[in-house]
Amino acid sequence: MQPTETGKVEITLSSDPRLLAGVSGAVNHVAEAAGMDESSRANLVAAIEDACHAAFDQLPEDRSTIQLMLGSAGGHIDAVLMLQGSATKSDRPEKIQRALTGRIDKINREVRGDTVRIVLVKNISTHTAKR
């Protein structure tokens, strides 16, 4: 079974750790709708939670939001983190990339002005898709 696009989820997060429950639920929903098995979904949820934690670690209190966009299409799940302001002046994006090495299939980082866009891609392989 090859999954089809399941829609997109957009979330704006403040640094309140309780909000990560919403991230977990959204990632799990998108991954399940895309056909990932339970174990693969749990690993993806943990990886994206870790990415959010790493992004929040150094955010200043007055600018402590991250935009997260989730979606699936073409046999993969995309999670896009948008960090603004001082994000480009720290090593936070590199820390996110290091924390996810081996857990995410592809990581792209783009810097435009004071915005860092990090795209995390997880392939839905045939052995992880529900049958």
ABEGO torsion letter per residue (X at the ends): XBBBBAEBBBBBBBABAAAAAAAAAAAAAAAAAAGBBAAAAAAAAAAAAAAAAAAAAABBAABBBBBBBBBBBGGBBBBBBBBBEAAAABAAAAAAAAAABGABABBBBBBBEABBBBBBBBBBBAAABBX
